[in-house]
Amino acid sequence: MKYVYSVFLLLALSVKVQAQNATDQVEKSEKSTRVKNIVSLKAGMTDPLLAVVYERLFTPYLSGELAIGILGASIGPKVYLPSLRPNKVNFHTGVIFGAGYFAGGGYSYLPIGINRITKNNFAFSFDIGPQYLFEGEEFLPGATFKIGKAF
């Protein structure tokens, strides 16, 4: 009977080790395809109207965005659900704070949008949402479209 228990224990441990090795390989392949940076061009109804955008992903779910453009700049965090991955459609939201000529000063923007990163790491993003202009104390609709490269 001890022999049967020993063989059963040996088989169970070997299966567990093989499963862990397979999991480690999947995690390594996911890490190698993860995107950390996105540089894109932005056009839209929020200041800056035309801009170069740098986005740094701190985790697959959380990033920070900085936009510098014609007559304005903006900065803010974004949250992705599900996590941002190539060849998948992802949704995002966040809070963007900025200042620009057309906003008449400072503003905040709550983007709710959709992203796609292709297998060649081209990034496309579209979002809409309300923006609040601090100077005029009014809400206006906002929308942006971005196209860029993820690396």
Contacts in CASP RR format, 6 or more apart in sequence:
PFRMAT RR
TARGET T0000
AUTHOR 0000-0000-0000
METHOD contacts of the structure
MODEL  1
MKYVYSVFLLLALSVKVQAQNATDQVEKSEKSTRVKNIVSLKAGMTDPLL
AVVYERLFTPYLSGELAIGILGASIGPKVYLPSLRPNKVNFHTGVIFGAG
YFAGGGYSYLPIGINRITKNNFAFSFDIGPQYLFEGEEFLPGATFKIGKA
F
30 85 0 8 1.000
33 85 0 8 1.000
33 86 0 8 1.000
34 57 0 8 1.000
34 60 0 8 1.000
34 85 0 8 1.000
35 57 0 8 1.000
35 84 0 8 1.000
35 85 0 8 1.000
35 86 0 8 1.000
35 117 0 8 1.000
35 121 0 8 1.000
35 150 0 8 1.000
35 151 0 8 1.000
36 56 0 8 1.000
36 57 0 8 1.000
36 151 0 8 1.000
37 54 0 8 1.000
37 55 0 8 1.000
37 56 0 8 1.000
37 57 0 8 1.000
37 150 0 8 1.000
37 151 0 8 1.000
38 53 0 8 1.000
38 54 0 8 1.000
38 55 0 8 1.000
38 57 0 8 1.000
38 63 0 8 1.000
38 123 0 8 1.000
38 148 0 8 1.000
38 149 0 8 1.000
38 150 0 8 1.000
38 151 0 8 1.000
39 52 0 8 1.000
39 53 0 8 1.000
39 54 0 8 1.000
39 55 0 8 1.000
39 148 0 8 1.000
39 149 0 8 1.000
39 151 0 8 1.000
40 52 0 8 1.000
40 53 0 8 1.000
40 55 0 8 1.000
40 123 0 8 1.000
40 125 0 8 1.000
40 146 0 8 1.000
40 147 0 8 1.000
40 148 0 8 1.000
40 149 0 8 1.000
41 50 0 8 1.000
41 51 0 8 1.000
41 52 0 8 1.000
41 53 0 8 1.000
41 146 0 8 1.000
41 147 0 8 1.000
41 148 0 8 1.000
42 48 0 8 1.000
42 50 0 8 1.000
42 51 0 8 1.000
42 52 0 8 1.000
42 53 0 8 1.000
42 67 0 8 1.000
42 144 0 8 1.000
42 145 0 8 1.000
42 146 0 8 1.000
43 49 0 8 1.000
43 50 0 8 1.000
43 144 0 8 1.000
43 145 0 8 1.000
43 146 0 8 1.000
44 50 0 8 1.000
44 142 0 8 1.000
44 143 0 8 1.000
44 144 0 8 1.000
44 145 0 8 1.000
45 140 0 8 1.000
45 141 0 8 1.000
45 142 0 8 1.000
45 143 0 8 1.000
45 144 0 8 1.000
46 74 0 8 1.000
46 96 0 8 1.000
46 103 0 8 1.000
46 107 0 8 1.000
46 109 0 8 1.000
46 131 0 8 1.000
46 142 0 8 1.000
46 143 0 8 1.000
46 144 0 8 1.000
47 71 0 8 1.000
47 72 0 8 1.000
47 74 0 8 1.000
47 98 0 8 1.000
47 99 0 8 1.000
47 100 0 8 1.000
47 101 0 8 1.000
47 102 0 8 1.000
47 103 0 8 1.000
47 107 0 8 1.000
48 67 0 8 1.000
48 68 0 8 1.000
48 69 0 8 1.000
48 70 0 8 1.000
48 71 0 8 1.000
48 72 0 8 1.000
48 73 0 8 1.000
48 74 0 8 1.000
48 100 0 8 1.000
49 70 0 8 1.000
49 71 0 8 1.000
49 102 0 8 1.000
50 69 0 8 1.000
50 70 0 8 1.000
51 67 0 8 1.000
51 68 0 8 1.000
51 69 0 8 1.000
51 70 0 8 1.000
51 72 0 8 1.000
51 73 0 8 1.000
51 74 0 8 1.000
52 67 0 8 1.000
52 68 0 8 1.000
52 69 0 8 1.000
53 65 0 8 1.000
53 66 0 8 1.000
53 67 0 8 1.000
53 146 0 8 1.000
54 65 0 8 1.000
54 66 0 8 1.000
54 67 0 8 1.000
55 63 0 8 1.000
55 64 0 8 1.000
55 65 0 8 1.000
55 66 0 8 1.000
55 78 0 8 1.000
56 63 0 8 1.000
56 64 0 8 1.000
57 63 0 8 1.000
57 64 0 8 1.000
57 84 0 8 1.000
58 64 0 8 1.000
59 83 0 8 1.000
60 80 0 8 1.000
60 83 0 8 1.000
60 84 0 8 1.000
60 85 0 8 1.000
61 79 0 8 1.000
61 80 0 8 1.000
61 81 0 8 1.000
61 83 0 8 1.000
61 84 0 8 1.000
62 77 0 8 1.000
62 78 0 8 1.000
62 79 0 8 1.000
62 80 0 8 1.000
63 77 0 8 1.000
63 78 0 8 1.000
63 80 0 8 1.000
63 84 0 8 1.000
64 75 0 8 1.000
64 76 0 8 1.000
64 77 0 8 1.000
64 78 0 8 1.000
65 74 0 8 1.000
65 75 0 8 1.000
65 76 0 8 1.000
65 77 0 8 1.000
65 78 0 8 1.000
65 96 0 8 1.000
66 73 0 8 1.000
66 74 0 8 1.000
66 75 0 8 1.000
66 76 0 8 1.000
67 73 0 8 1.000
67 74 0 8 1.000
67 75 0 8 1.000
67 96 0 8 1.000
71 100 0 8 1.000
71 101 0 8 1.000
71 102 0 8 1.000
72 98 0 8 1.000
72 99 0 8 1.000
72 100 0 8 1.000
72 101 0 8 1.000
73 98 0 8 1.000
73 99 0 8 1.000
73 100 0 8 1.000
74 96 0 8 1.000
74 97 0 8 1.000
74 98 0 8 1.000
74 99 0 8 1.000
74 109 0 8 1.000
75 96 0 8 1.000
75 97 0 8 1.000
75 98 0 8 1.000
76 94 0 8 1.000
76 95 0 8 1.000
76 96 0 8 1.000
76 97 0 8 1.000
77 94 0 8 1.000
77 95 0 8 1.000
78 92 0 8 1.000
78 93 0 8 1.000
78 94 0 8 1.000
78 111 0 8 1.000
79 92 0 8 1.000
79 93 0 8 1.000
79 94 0 8 1.000
80 90 0 8 1.000
80 91 0 8 1.000
80 92 0 8 1.000
80 115 0 8 1.000
81 90 0 8 1.000
81 91 0 8 1.000
81 92 0 8 1.000
82 88 0 8 1.000
82 90 0 8 1.000
82 91 0 8 1.000
83 90 0 8 1.000
84 90 0 8 1.000
84 115 0 8 1.000
84 117 0 8 1.000
85 117 0 8 1.000
86 117 0 8 1.000
86 118 0 8 1.000
86 119 0 8 1.000
86 121 0 8 1.000
86 150 0 8 1.000
87 117 0 8 1.000
87 118 0 8 1.000
87 119 0 8 1.000
88 116 0 8 1.000
88 117 0 8 1.000
89 114 0 8 1.000
89 115 0 8 1.000
89 116 0 8 1.000
90 114 0 8 1.000
90 115 0 8 1.000
90 116 0 8 1.000
90 117 0 8 1.000
91 112 0 8 1.000
91 113 0 8 1.000
91 114 0 8 1.000
91 115 0 8 1.000
92 111 0 8 1.000
92 112 0 8 1.000
92 113 0 8 1.000
92 114 0 8 1.000
92 115 0 8 1.000
92 125 0 8 1.000
92 127 0 8 1.000
93 110 0 8 1.000
93 111 0 8 1.000
93 112 0 8 1.000
93 113 0 8 1.000
94 110 0 8 1.000
94 111 0 8 1.000
95 108 0 8 1.000
95 109 0 8 1.000
95 110 0 8 1.000
96 108 0 8 1.000
96 109 0 8 1.000
96 110 0 8 1.000
96 111 0 8 1.000
97 106 0 8 1.000
97 107 0 8 1.000
97 108 0 8 1.000
97 109 0 8 1.000
98 106 0 8 1.000
98 107 0 8 1.000
98 108 0 8 1.000
98 109 0 8 1.000
99 105 0 8 1.000
99 106 0 8 1.000
99 107 0 8 1.000
100 106 0 8 1.000
100 107 0 8 1.000
103 131 0 8 1.000
103 133 0 8 1.000
103 135 0 8 1.000
104 133 0 8 1.000
104 135 0 8 1.000
104 136 0 8 1.000
105 133 0 8 1.000
105 134 0 8 1.000
105 135 0 8 1.000
106 133 0 8 1.000
106 134 0 8 1.000
106 135 0 8 1.000
107 131 0 8 1.000
107 132 0 8 1.000
107 133 0 8 1.000
107 134 0 8 1.000
108 131 0 8 1.000
108 132 0 8 1.000
108 134 0 8 1.000
109 129 0 8 1.000
109 130 0 8 1.000
109 131 0 8 1.000
109 132 0 8 1.000
109 142 0 8 1.000
110 129 0 8 1.000
110 130 0 8 1.000
110 131 0 8 1.000
111 127 0 8 1.000
111 128 0 8 1.000
111 129 0 8 1.000
111 144 0 8 1.000
112 127 0 8 1.000
112 128 0 8 1.000
112 129 0 8 1.000
113 125 0 8 1.000
113 126 0 8 1.000
113 127 0 8 1.000
113 128 0 8 1.000
114 125 0 8 1.000
114 126 0 8 1.000
114 127 0 8 1.000
115 123 0 8 1.000
115 124 0 8 1.000
115 125 0 8 1.000
116 123 0 8 1.000
116 124 0 8 1.000
116 125 0 8 1.000
117 123 0 8 1.000
117 124 0 8 1.000
117 150 0 8 1.000
118 124 0 8 1.000
121 149 0 8 1.000
121 150 0 8 1.000
121 151 0 8 1.000
122 147 0 8 1.000
122 148 0 8 1.000
122 149 0 8 1.000
122 150 0 8 1.000
123 146 0 8 1.000
123 147 0 8 1.000
123 148 0 8 1.000
123 149 0 8 1.000
123 150 0 8 1.000
124 146 0 8 1.000
124 147 0 8 1.000
124 148 0 8 1.000
125 144 0 8 1.000
125 145 0 8 1.000
125 146 0 8 1.000
125 147 0 8 1.000
126 143 0 8 1.000
126 144 0 8 1.000
126 145 0 8 1.000
126 146 0 8 1.000
127 143 0 8 1.000
127 144 0 8 1.000
128 141 0 8 1.000
128 142 0 8 1.000
128 143 0 8 1.000
129 141 0 8 1.000
129 142 0 8 1.000
129 143 0 8 1.000
130 139 0 8 1.000
130 140 0 8 1.000
130 141 0 8 1.000
130 142 0 8 1.000
131 139 0 8 1.000
131 140 0 8 1.000
131 141 0 8 1.000
131 142 0 8 1.000
132 138 0 8 1.000
132 139 0 8 1.000
133 139 0 8 1.000
133 140 0 8 1.000
END
